[in-house]
Amino acid sequence: MEKLQPTDDAAFEQIMREYGTRVLRLVTFLVKDRNVAEDLTQDVFVKVYRHLPRFRKESSIHTWIYRIAVNECKGHLRSWAFRQILPRSWIKRDSNVSTEQIVMHQSERDELVMQVQNLPSMYRQVIVLHYYADLSIAEVANVLSVSEGTVRTRLHRARQHLKKQLGEEGDWEWTRTSGSNN
């Protein structure tokens, strides 16, 4: 029996359910403003909806969506110079983390997020895409249209910058949330 293909609207609804929160979190990290991020996320999904029938599957769907999101953020950042940092209480926590752990490490996490937000854009992008959006080096390179070597270099320089800002005594773990390597 032949498997039925979902309609574009059904596929889009599934994409919204699966990636809506992730894209909002990514965009929020990149633009540093929750309200602007919500508007940009809406723009991202309008573009996804409009271009979904032409998606060629040359990359994974999440890489394609993240590329659209990063490009929307770049366009926004070019059009508006902003320097404000908002409280980070709205960042969604991993559901596997206990309440006690969240409370114990809140100030350290806030400091790390603040320092990530203060990184130059090219370093902030690779940190957010690799560690927060959980993309591999290859996927980050694809999203940003740069080589994997460039991503590795930017990650290294970003981590060095953060170590310097946070001090060597900070016990910062540079691991991805999914536990996968690369």
Secondary structure, 3 states (H helix, E strand, C coil): CCCCCCCHHHHHHHHHHHHHHHHHHHHHHHHCCHHHHHHHHHHHHHHHHHHHHHCCCCCCHHHHHHHHHHHHHHHHHHHCCCCCCCCCCCCCCCCCCCHHHHHHHHHHHHHHHHHHHCCCHHHHHHHHHHHHCCCCHHHHHHHHCCCHHHHHHHHHHHHHHHHHHHCCCCCCCCCCCCCCCC
